[in-house]
Amino acid sequence: MLLSSLGTSIANVGLPALAQAFTASFQAVQWVVLAYLLAITTLIVSAGRLGDLIGRRRLLLAGTLVFTIASVMCGLAPTLGLLIAARAVQGCGAALMMALTMAMVGETVPKSRTGIAMGLLGTMSAIGTALGPSLGGVLIAGLGWRANFLVNVPLALVTLFLVHRHLPADRRPSRAAATGFDPLGTLLLALALAAYALAMTIGRGRIGLLNLALLSASVLALGLFVRTEARTASPLIRLTMLRDPVLSAGLAMSTLVSTVMMATLVVGPFYLSRALGLAAAPVGLVLSIGPLVAALAGVPAGRIADRFGAPRTAIAGLMAMAAGSTLLSSVPATSGIAGYAVPIAILTLGYALFQTANNTAVMADVGAEQRGVVSGMLSLSRNLGLITGASVMGAVFAFASSTADVASAGSHAVAGGMRITFAVATVLIVAALAIALGSRHRESRHC
């Protein structure tokens, strides 16, 4: 979990150095990040399903090995095109690692301690996200951009050793596993997700003909996928699973909440630099508050989920998120850094509570044969929320700031844009809270 999240965050800080090294535009080097995220988003459900069929430990070792080799390829890439291709391969390895790491919790941890395990995974993800910018900046300054990718190699080798040494061996795959994979469904879902991700990332929130064509292709591929899954004997995703109120609500809430969290990454740097007038170094320090809170809150959040129950903890987390987002939607620029940092800390604390509890609730009662695919669906919902948030919340921020170019907007325009963006974010969190309460009500009726 640490490696896959570090792989995302450490590449972002290196984009200016890559643009200079390859004499390329920012739009071109941005594909170093997008290729990785697209590969993960496209393959993560299929990765989980393959783990269910042929063995999670076996596939986790393979994914970590692919990630390791791709990291070497990235560090040695002579051209930008080869670097982007290597990053796509690295994303394939990361998809296996992300989906199967969460799925392995059910095989390694007693059910009564699932929350703590999920909280620890959340902590490692937050540490990877927070560590990337600072570690990447140091490596670029001292050793150059290639070190940003090569640093993954020793960490991945340690991971390979730990997986091989400590995770339980897979059961022998049954004969059904040989015919249980759904290649057509896998292809259609991959096409739908790739088209959607591209539609959301191309144009930076502006909808053009290409975006509309990609969205149409995504809807068409998704429709064909649903039709295929209803007819095949061994579907990639059993559509009846989505009738489970805990799973369907968990996926919907995860998408909404991740959309909101991306707003903090989109809006935060502009508000701190343009509205509060902070230099780059203080901006970086303030932006690290969120990941730091998430890292510190992960394990305690897991203990709370185990003690008081995942549904209650998820609702408490959403209420804290709503409070933090509401504060951000009404904070005056005159309140300075504290006026931004305190609500962000509340929002991120709520997110840590929610994510740990939601993952625990969804994964707690999943059968062993479905853990991989459900884990992949959870990770997919988070990725789709992040991708959607980058586009939609970015567009809301630009529109609310009343300017075509936010980077040149005045301080009052940016402050107003932030308030409106987080007012929209509050609405999304309230919607997630309504889903949580509705799901709990349906569960209590069934009981």
N, C-alpha and C positions, 0 to 999 in steps of 0.2 A: 504493500500500500504506500509506503514511503517512496519507493522507487518510481512508481507510476505517477504520483502527484509531483514529485521533484522533476520528472521528465517534462511536465507541462510548464511549471513556473520558472525553471532555470533557463528555458529557451527564450522566454519573453524578454528578459533583460539583455540578451545578446543580440537582439534585432538590429540596433544601430551599428554594432561592430560588424555584423554580417553584411549590412548594406554597404559599408565602407570597404570591406575585404573583397567583395564580389562586384563592386561598382554597380549596385542594383538599387531599384526603387524600393520604398517601404512596402508598397503593394506586393512586390515580388518576394521579398524576404518574409513577409507575413505568412506565406505558405509553409514556412518551416514550422510554424505553430499549428496552422490549419490542417496540414497533412496528418499530423499526429492525432489531433482531436477527431478528424474525420474517420481515421482508421479505427479508433476506439469506439466511436459512436456507431459505426456501421457493423462492427463485428462482435460487440460485447455480448449480445444475446446468444448468438451462434456459439461463441466461446463457452458460455455457461452450459449450453445444451451438449456440446461435444464432451465437456467434462463429466456430465451425467452419464454419457454413453460409454466412454472409453477409459475413464478414470481421472479424477481431479488432480491427484498428486502427480501422476504421469504427465498430464497436460500442463500443470503449473511449472514443472521442471522444463518442459519444452518451451513454454512461453517466456520463462526467465532466460533461457539460453538464446532464444531469438532476440530478446531485448538486449542482451549482452553483446551479441554479434553486431546488431544494428547500431549500438552505441559506438563500437569501434569504427564501423562504416561511416557514421556521422562525423566522428573526429578526424577521419582521414580523407573525407570527401574533397576532391579537387575542384569541383564546380558546384554552383548553387543547385542545379537540376539534380545532381546525384545526392546532394545533401537532403533535398526535399524527398526524394525517393527513399533514402535510408530512414528518414523520419517516419514515413508511412509504414515501413517495415517495423520500426521500433514501436509504433502505435499498435500494430498487430500483436506484438509480444505483450504490450501493456494491457490490451483488452483481455487477454488470457489471465494475466496476473490480477487485474481488478475483479473480474467476475469470479474467479476460483478462490481467491483469498477469503472473501466473505462466505462463500459456500463451504469452505473447510471448517468454519467455526462450529457447525453442527456435529462434525466428526471429532473435534478435539476438545470441546469445552462442555461441561454439564449444562443442561438446559437452565438450571437455576442461576448460572453465571453468564448467560448469553449477553445480557446488557453490558457487563463489564468488558467482555471481549469486543463487542461492537463499539463501545466507547473508546477502547484502546486503538482500534482501527481508525476511528475518527480523529483521534489525537495524532496518529502517525501521518494521516492525510494532511492535517493542518500544519504539522511540522514541515512536511515536504513543501507545502505551498508557501510557508513563511520563510523557509531556508533558501528557496530558489533564488530570489532577487539578491539577497546579501551574499550568498556563496558564489553565485554567478558573477556578480560585480567584482569580487575579489579575484576570482580565477581569470576573468578577462583582463583585469589590470595587470596581473602578474605573469600569466602564461598565454593569453590570447584566447580567442573564441573556441578553438578546438577543445580546450580543457573542459568547457562546459558540458561536452558530451562524453569525453573520456573519463570524467570523474564517476560516471555511472558504472564503469567496468568493475572496479574493485568492490563496490557495494553489491553489484549483481552477483559476483562470484561468491561473496559471503552468503547471499540469499540462496544461491544454488546449494551450497553446503548445508545450510540450516534446513531447507526443504527436504533434501535427500536424507539427512540424519534424523530429523525429529518428527516429520509429519507421517501419519499412519499410511501403510501401504494400501493400494487400491485393491478392491475385490476383482477377481478375474471377470472380464467383460462377458456377458452372456451372448448367445448367438443372435438374440434380438438386437443387440447393439450394432451388429454389422449392417443390419437393414433398417435400423431405427432412425437414421439421420434423414433429414428432409432437405435435399439439395435445392429443389425449386422454391420452396418456402424461404430458405435461407437467402437465395439470390434475390427474390422479390423484396424481402424485408431490407436487405442491404441496399438495394436500389432506392427504395422509399426513403430510408434514413439518410443516405448520401445526398439525394436530391433535396431533401428538406434542409439538411445542414448547409449545403451550398447556397440554397435560396436565402437562408437567414444570415449568411456571412458575406456574400458578395454584395457590394454596394453600401456596406456599413449602415444598414437600416433604411436605405432608400429603395423603394420598390420600383423596378423597371420591368421591361418585357422579359428579360432573361430570368429574373426572380419569379415572375408569374408563371413562366414556362416550367421552371424547376418545381414550383409548388404544385402545378397541375400534374407533372410527372410523378411527384411524390404521392399525391392522392390516388392516381391511377394504379401505381404499383402497390399501394397499401390495400386498395380494393381487391386487386388480384390476389394479394397475399391472404386476405381474410377468406376469400373464396377457396383458395388452395388448401388452407389449413382445415376448413370445414369438410373437405373431401378426402384428404390423405389419411392413411392408416396410422402413420407415425409423425404427427405434426411437430414443427419446431416449437410452437406455443399452442398448447391446448386451450382453445378459446373459452371453454367452460371454466378454466381457472379464473378468468376475469369476473366470473359471477361471485367469487368470494369477496365479501365486502371489505375484509381486512386488506387483501391484496390490491383490489382496485382503488380503494381509498388511499392506501399507502403510496401507490404509484402517482395518483393525481396530486396528492399533497406534496410529494417530493418534487414534482415538476414545478408546481407553483412557487414553492419555497426557494428552489434553486434559481428561478427567474428573478426573484427578489434579491437574492444574495449577489447575483451578477450586477445588479444595479449599483451596489456599493463599490464594485470594482470599476464600473463605467463612470460613475458620477464623482466618486471620492477625489481622484487626482485633480479634476478640473475645479472642484469647489475649493480644495485646499490651496491650489496654486493661484487661481484667478480671483476667487472671492475673498480668501484670507491672505493672499499675497505671500505664501510661504515659498522658500527656495526648495530645490530638489531634495536635499538631504532631509530637512524636516518633514517634507511630504512623505518620503519613504518611511520615516519613523512612525508617523501617525497611521499610515496605511498598515503597518505591521501589528497594530493593536488588535484588529479583528482576528487574524490567524493565531496570535498569541493567546487570546481569550479562548478560542476554540480548542487549542492544544491543551491548555490547562483544565478546561471543563470536560474533556472527553471521558476520562475514567470516572470522575464523580457523577457525571450524567448517567453512565452505565450502572453505577451502584444505586442511584435513585430509581432508575427504571426497574432494576431487579427487586428493589425494596417495595416500591409503591405501585408497580405495574406499568407496562409500556404505554397503554392508552392514556392514562392520567398524565404521565410525564410528557407525552407528545402534546397534549392539550396545553399543559403549563408552558412548554417551550413556545408554542404558537402564540400564546397570550403575551409572553415576554417579547417575542418578535414584533407583535402588533404595537406594543408600548414603545419599543425603540424606534420603529418606523414612524409612528405618530409624532414622536418628539422631533425626528429629523424633518418631518413635513411642516413643522411650525417653528423651527429654530431660527432666530435672527442671526445675521452675520456678525453682529456686534458681540455675540457670546464667545467668539473666538474658537480656539482649538478645543477647549473643554465642551463647548456647545455641540461639537461634532463627535468628539471622542467618546463621551459618556453614552449617548444614544447608540453609537456603533457597538460599544461594549455590551450593552443590553441586548441589542439585536443579535449579535453573534453568540452570546450566551444562550439565548433562546433557540438559536439555530442548532447549537451543539446538543441541547436537550432534545429538541425535536428529532434531529437526524439519528441520534443513537436510539431513541425510543421507537421511532418509526421502523428502522432497520430490524430492531429486536422483535417488534410485533409481527412484521411480515415474515421473517425467517424462522420464528420460534416453532411453528407447527407445520412447516413444509416437510413433505416426505423426502427421504434420502434420494430418491430417483429424480426429484425435481429441484433440488437445492441450487444446482448450477444455473439453470435457466432463470429461476426466480431472482437469484443474485444478479444475473446479467440484466434482467428487466429493471431492477432497482437502480443499478448503475446507469442504465440507459435513461431512465426518467430524470436522473440528476443531470446527465450530460445534455439532454434535450432542453431542460430548463436553463442551463447555462448558455447554450447556443441561442435560445429564444430571447433570453434576457439581454444578451449582448446586442441583439438587433432591435428588439421591440422597446426595451427600456432606454437604449441609446437614442432611438428615434423620439421617444417621449421627452427625453431630456433636451434634445436639440429643438424640438417644437416648442417646449415650454420656455426655453431660453430665447425664443423669438429671433434666432439667427441661423444662417446657413452653416456657419463655421464656429463651433463652440470654442475652439482654441483661441479665437480672437474676440470672443464675447466679453462684455464688460462685467464687472464684479456683481452689480445688482442683477443683471440678466442671469448670470450663472447661479446666484443664490436663489432667485425665484424659480429657475429651472429645477434645482435640487428639491425645493419644497414640493413642487407639483409632482415630480417623479416619485417621491416617497409617499405622497398622498395616494398615487396609483398603486404603489407597492403595498400600502396598508390595506387597500381594497382586496388585493390578491391574497394577503395573509388572512384576512377575515373570511374569504372564500374557503381557504384551506381549513380554517377553524370550523366553519360550518360543515365541511365534509367530515372532519374528525368527530364532531358531535353527532352527526347523522349516522356515521358508521358505528359508533358506540351504542347508539339507540337501537339500531337494527340488530346488533349482536345481543343486547340485553333481551330483546323480544324473542330471539331464537332460543336463548337459554331458558 
